Amino acid sequence: MKSMQVAALCGVVCLIVPAGSGAQPERRQGTVYRSPSGTTLRLMLDEGSVGRDLALGEITFPPDADSGEHAHGALEVFYVLEGELEHVVNGRSERLRPGMSGYVRPPDRVRHRTGAAGAKAVVIWVPGDEAGRIVSRWKREP
């Protein structure tokens, strides 16, 4: 079962990462939420579309962002598209650049920080109901 979940995650990431064609969709998929600190999450797959198994979004951290240390009740996977994301798990820091990924699983403690350029990443939560807990504290954008 776990190998099927990992294969599904890899397949989903491959579907949303641009292939370099330069074509842009006319309308962006998903619902956009904004945190009090200015981070945005475009939630594309969630309970309403794929059920509780996973959630997938595009998260954009503003310049000089710091999420503060926190924990999630689900596996959280990042794939960095733009910028640089400092991913600190249980006090161990790793700088993720475009094309790199990182993860955190419960009960690990995590902190996300960015520099002057901010960062954009694909984020996946398994199980997906973690996304609902996160956006419940954020503002839905029009």
C-alpha positions in Angstrom: 0.0 0.0 0.0 2.8 2.5 0.9 4.5 1.9 -2.4 1.3 2.6 -4.2 0.9 5.9 -2.3 4.5 6.9 -3.2 3.9 6.0 -6.8 0.7 8.0 -6.9 2.5 11.0 -5.3 5.3 10.9 -7.9 2.7 10.7 -10.7 0.8 13.7 -9.3 4.0 15.8 -9.1 4.9 14.9 -12.7 1.5 16.1 -13.8 1.8 19.5 -12.3 5.5 20.4 -12.8 5.8 22.3 -16.0 7.3 20.4 -18.9 8.9 23.5 -20.5 6.3 23.9 -23.2 5.7 27.6 -22.2 1.9 27.1 -22.5 0.0 28.6 -19.5 -3.5 27.4 -18.6 -6.2 30.0 -19.1 -7.7 29.4 -15.6 -5.6 28.1 -12.7 -7.0 25.1 -10.9 -7.8 25.2 -7.2 -8.7 27.5 -4.4 -6.2 30.1 -3.1 -5.7 30.7 0.7 -3.5 33.3 2.4 -1.9 33.0 5.8 -1.7 35.9 8.2 2.1 36.1 7.3 1.4 36.3 3.6 2.1 32.8 2.5 -0.3 31.6 -0.2 -1.5 28.1 -0.9 -3.3 27.2 -4.1 -5.0 24.0 -3.1 -5.6 21.9 -6.2 -6.5 18.4 -4.9 -8.2 17.9 -1.6 -11.1 16.0 0.0 -13.6 17.4 -2.4 -11.7 16.0 -5.4 -9.6 13.0 -4.4 -11.0 12.2 -0.9 -9.0 12.1 2.3 -6.0 10.1 0.9 -3.9 13.1 -0.1 -3.9 16.9 -0.8 -1.8 18.7 -3.3 -1.1 22.4 -3.6 1.3 25.1 -4.8 2.6 27.1 -1.9 4.3 30.5 -2.2 6.4 31.8 0.6 7.0 35.5 0.6 10.6 37.0 0.9 12.1 36.6 4.4 9.3 34.3 5.6 9.6 32.2 8.8 6.8 29.8 9.6 8.0 29.2 13.1 8.5 25.7 14.5 5.4 23.5 14.2 4.3 19.9 13.6 1.8 18.3 11.2 -0.5 15.3 11.7 0.5 14.0 8.2 3.4 13.3 5.9 4.3 16.6 4.3 6.4 16.6 1.0 7.8 19.7 -0.7 9.2 19.9 -4.3 10.8 23.4 -4.8 9.9 25.1 -8.1 11.4 28.6 -7.5 13.6 30.4 -5.0 15.2 28.7 -1.9 13.5 27.1 1.0 15.3 26.4 4.3 13.6 23.2 5.5 14.5 22.7 9.2 13.4 19.3 10.6 14.0 18.5 14.3 16.7 21.3 14.3 18.5 19.9 11.2 18.6 22.5 8.4 18.6 21.8 4.6 18.4 24.4 1.9 16.1 23.2 -0.9 16.6 24.8 -4.3 14.5 24.3 -7.5 14.3 20.6 -8.4 15.0 19.5 -4.8 12.5 17.9 -2.4 12.2 17.5 1.3 9.7 15.9 3.7 8.6 15.8 7.3 6.5 13.2 9.1 4.7 13.1 12.4 5.7 13.8 15.1 8.7 15.7 13.7 9.0 19.4 14.3 9.5 21.6 11.2 10.2 25.2 10.3 10.2 26.8 6.8 12.3 29.9 6.1 13.0 31.8 3.0 15.5 34.5 2.0 15.1 37.7 -0.1 13.6 35.9 -3.1 10.9 33.9 -1.3 10.1 30.4 -2.6 7.4 28.5 -4.5 6.9 24.7 -4.1 4.5 21.9 -4.7 3.3 20.6 -1.4 1.6 17.2 -0.7 0.0 16.0 2.5 -0.8 12.3 3.1 -3.4 11.9 4.5 -4.9 14.9 2.8 -7.1 16.1 5.6 -4.1 18.0 7.0 -4.7 20.6 4.3 -8.1 21.4 5.7 -6.6 21.9 9.2 -4.1 24.4 7.7 -6.4 26.4 5.6 -9.0 26.6 8.4 -6.7 29.3 9.9 -6.1 31.1 6.6 -8.2 33.5 4.6 -9.8 32.3 1.3 -8.8 34.6 -1.6 -11.5 35.7 -4.1 
